[in-house]
Amino acid sequence: MSNVVLEKVSRNFGDFAAVSNVDLRVNEGEFVTLLGPSGCGKTTTLRMVAGLEQNSGGRISIGNDIVSDAARGIFVPSERRRLGMVFQSYAIWPHMTVFENVAYPLRVRRRPNAEIQQAVAKTLRLVEMEGFAQRPAPALSGGQQQRVAIARALVFEPKVLLLDEPLSNLDTKLRLQMGDEFRAIQKRLGMTTLYVTHDQSEAMSLSDRVVVMDRGRIQQIGAPEEIYRFPANRTVAAFFGTPNLLDAQVTGCSRINGRRVRLEVVGRGWRGPCEAANEVQPGQSVTVMVRPEDARIASANVTNAEQGLRWFGRVTHTTFRGATRSIIVQTETGEFNVDASAINNYAIGDDVTVVVPRQVAWAVPNPNELKS
Amino acid sequence: MAISTDDRVREVSGTAGGSLLSQPRWLQSNSASRTAALLVLGLVLAFLSVYPLSMLLYGSLHSTPPGMAGTFNLDGYQDVLTRQSLVTLANTIGISLAKTVPSVVLAVLLAWILARTDTPFRGTLEVLVTLPFFIPPILTAMAWGMLGNPQVGLLNQLYQWITGSSDSPINVYSYGGVVWHMMQYSVPFLFLLIVDAFRAMDPGLEEAARMCGASRWRTFRTVTLQLMLPALTSGAILSFIRGIENFESPLFFGTPAGIHVITTEIYDSINQRSPPQYQYATAASFVIMALMFLIVLLQWRLLRGRSFVAVSGKGYSPGVIKLGRWRWVTFGFCVLFFVATVLLPVGQLLIGSFFKFFGFYEWEMLTLDHYREVFGSSEFWRGFGNTMLLGLTGATLTMVLGGAVAYVSVRTKWRGRALIDAMAWLPWMMPGIVLGVGFLWGFALLPHAIPIYGTIWALLLAYLSLGTPLSVRVMSSAYAQLSYDLEECSRVHGASWLQTMWRIMLALAWPSFAVGWVLVFFGIMRELSASVLLYSVGSEVLSVVLLKLWANGNAEQVSVIGLLMMLLVVLFRWLQLKMLKRVVR
């Protein structure tokens, strides 16, 4: 097992920068996910680690070896990087049996036959495909192909495992199951893993750390919960779910502890406290993020919500979603999404108050302010 | 783990920046060896296509036959610009048009019957209907020469026997004969080109039209046919080009009736006139090349921006129309086509081979003498040996070359791949006879240390050149179907470029390779127009042997050899169909 280090890694296609200045360190045994919308450069980043694409700037190391350094003209071809990889299409070779597919990495390394038999059997057992060894590869279902692809990537005990949207071709139920199984195997083997997906819930549930990318740049690196609750900027905040993003002006600022500050903000028709990561000068504008599931709906004349924020408005739309009920409240600042328990039943036209505690109202700097 | 950094890290030359970076890194294997490979490929292709083409230009300006000292002038082109030549040109285009239009109609009808209706035994019928495409045209030409002979042809005898009159209504030595013989090839050829478009059409597109309220006929007119139009247009143009290139039909049925087209004109002026008019023939060849080029340009313009939207490659099961009792009519139609194009000529060959004299079918004339003569003739065995040798080596080399070209043009982003692709495609525009003339000049002008002319290698090179466009097409589509992941996955998991080529790419593409091989083999077996210019004593192939026998009036031995070739055709076609089944899986 090894760590993977990317230092100022860039990739340009002509004038277009697909990836720019990516700094990332994946520790030994860690599961790191590259997350972002399509075209954000996450797959290109993975392919550069795999050696399928050459970085036009920066340096990539796996373990103690530099595998690619644009400045010094070093480039180790894919086959000598000792990686395992699962492709989005699985890339199961259709002319081979399951056994031969999994045995391939060992065969090209000219391992003795007895060792191959043993290693393949062991790995197929790991992915619960031992009964399918002699099946021709095209006769497998999507989930089975995925298991074979994972087995093939694991069989020669690679330094690092790379996965390129491996679950995106499966149906929802299978996707959840395969994701959990895969995470269990990864934990058991302690394999350093770099995973690419555009699916936020997949990234949340599987990863030790998530790297959010957009337009070729890293937006934020952190544990899933941290990224979800304390996004670094508006892009990251907007990427997960459908949060309420409200413009506001800072009127006061005080530090709570080493990692949080308390801001007093004022918006159109509302004012109150919220939290942020860094100090903001009074008078500057911020975006306050409130997740729909963190907001609560109370009757119109609630007054004792000193600790948090309040918006008055009228219910304009409700949607029953099974576990929750989505309610849209028209307030002075605009529409406010609230995910309430499905038992609550507010009728359209009801006057209500949206109540949000300070701890879940998170302010991020406005991009415009950053520029100035 | 104990490997030192030094042998795992490879220095890349400092110039490898910039444009080279726009491709997956693993494809830039070794810069030097890649350049060498490209160079070799380019040189081989240049010799096979650019060289004979430029020799055409050279020869058309050269006043004496190849290999003799002469001056340069424009006499050749002056001869081409005579009234007589213009009539020949008009004949060529007219005949090709006259056979293309009915061929398209028939092919669409057959494709619709076999792909979209519930006609019984469609699978078998499809094999039978396409069979004429694989029979060497020289065989059917000779068979029809016997069947439709105005004096003693079997069809005329039959007509006289039935009606009691002494008229002979059928004469294949006419415009009609030339067109009819061409159609026997162009119908199955067009059918093969368009039937997949019919079959692979998403039925949803038609159903949507029906849901919008269009009738069945209106749907066919406004949706089905419109979607087929790109495939139909390109098929029709291809068929038209093939018609212009056609040599056998006008040679057998046109020349005796005084109908000349451009290919037979070239052949006659080299082989039948004394002294041979090389400059005129070469100039005519160059003009026909220019004509082909114009047609191809036209095709590109016509088809630009139109894609085969309907053909998705996914296995749809298109809506099959229930014909009721009419399905036996469509069945009969297909059978009739098979009878007219295969059964009649093969039957004629069979009958002809057992009777003492062609045209006189009496019980006491039955004989096996012709078989004895053929099997005892060294000329036959030499031709057979040459055809087999050329077929086996030619098909193999062509497919290897085509596979290499296709790989470079489809799977890599190497600079120069477009040029390689274009050079490999160039012979596609050259009729066999034109390529033969080009090589005739080319071989004569080679240094004496390379004596190709007059050997069997001359034929091999011509076949390679003629077959390469086809092999590139077959292998390109095979590679295009393989996702890059399959290749990349192998590299990531430790296989070198060579290992990947051998264990993944070739292993996956070999069924296409085999199918293409058989196609090229068929092409070599039937080739006549280039062979007849490039053969010399000792290097005759079967088709040339047949032509010589026919010219000597030996129709009976022709029948024997023809039957043997038919046997080969059926055998190889059967093998090919078996392999195709495995490809489709």
Interface residues (C-beta under 8 A of the other chain):
Chain A: N12 F13 G14 R47 A50 G51 L52 E53 Q54 S56 D65 I66 V67 G73 I74 F75 V76 P77 S78 E79 R80 R81 R82 L83 G84 M85 F87 Q88 S89 Y90 A91 W93 P94 H95 Y104 P105 V108 R109 P138 R152 A153 F156 L162
Chain B: T5 R8 V9 R10 E11 V12 S13 G14 A16 G17 L21 S22 P24 R25 W26 S483 D485 L486 E488 C489 S490 R491 V492 H493 G494 A495 S496 Q499 R503 I504 A507 L508 R585
